[in-house]
Amino acid sequence: MNTIVSTIVIAGALVLMLASLIAAFRNRPMGMVLLVGFAVLELAVLVQAGFVIAAVAGGGGPADKVTLFGYVGGQVLIPPAGVFLALAERSRWGTAILAVAGFAIAVMNGRLLQIWQGMA
């Protein structure tokens, strides 16, 4: 697994979480900046998923592949689900949902690194 991509994903997710929290505290719905930010985050998560799949196909990775792919699959689904819910709820709570989604991606990515390094 590529730790540079993981670091980018974690940093991006935390920045988007903070931006979403600020928008929620200002009582603003999700804007175009957050929408584009979560689209870029989804792209980074997909790139990371590609690296993980390629490494596992090459014979690398931890022994527990089910947990590994569970986290990878969950990470791929969270940004679109968060954006969908934020678009459905056009209030401050929609941006709060995005803050939770950003935090979840950061935590799941950290856990994915632990699984990959065999510390799980």
N, C-alpha and C positions, 0 to 999 in steps of 0.2 A: 504494500500500500504506500502511496506517495504521501509523505508527511508534509510536503510543501502545499499540496492541494488541500490536505486536511486543515492545515493552518489557515489557508485562505478561506475555506468554508467556515471554520469556527469564527474567525475575525469578522467575516461578512455577516454571519448570522447574528453576532452580538451587536454590530453596528446597526443592523436593521431592527433588532429588538429595541435598542435605545431610541432610534428614530420613531418607531411605532409607539413606544411609551410616551415620548414627547408629544406626538400627535394626539394620543388618547387624553393626556392631561390638558391639552389645549382644546379638547372637545371637537376634534376634527375627524371627518371620515377619511378613509384611505384615499390618498391622492395618487397621481401618476408616478411620483418619485418612488413611493413604496411599492407600487405595482411593478415597475421596471426593476427595482432592487430585488424583489422576490423572484422575478423571472431570471435575473442573473444568478441569484443564489441557486435556483433550480438547475440552471446550466452547470454550475460548479459541482453540484451534488451528482449530476449525471456523469460528468467527467470522472469524478472520484469513483462512482460505481463501475465505470468502464475500466479503470485501473485495477479495482478489486477483482472484477471478473477475469481480466487478463492474467493477473497474478495467480489466481486460483487455477485457471486453466493451464498455466505453466507449471503447476505442481507446488506452488507456494501457499502460504496462508496457514491459519491455525487448524487444529484437528476438528474443532467444532464448527463445521461449515453452516449448519442450520441456523445457529445464533448469528453468525456473521451475515448471512444473506437476509435474515430477519431484520437486522438493523439497517442494512443497505436498502432493502425494500421499503422500510418504514420512512427512511430519510427521503426517498424519492417521492413518497406520497404526501408528506407534510406540507411543503410550500404550496402546491396547487390547492390542497384542501383548505389551508388557511386563507388563501386569496379568495377562493370561492365563498367561504363563510363571511369574509370581510366585505365582499361585494353584496352579499345577501343582507347583511346588517350594516346599513349606511349610517352608523352613529359612532360615538367614541368606543363602543364595545367591539366594533369591527376591527379597529386598530389595536385594541387590547388583545384580540384573538391573534393578530399578526405578531404581537410581542411574545405571546406564548409560543407561537410557531417558531420564531427565531431562537428563543431560548431552548426549545426542544431539539432543534437541529444542532445547536452547539453542544448540548449535553450528549446527544446520541453520537455525535462525531467523536467526542472524547472517549466515550465508551467503546466505539468502534476501534479506536486506536489501541485501547487496552486489550480488546479481544485479539486484535491482529498481533500484538506483541506477546501474547500468551500469558498475560497477567490476570485473565478472567478465571 
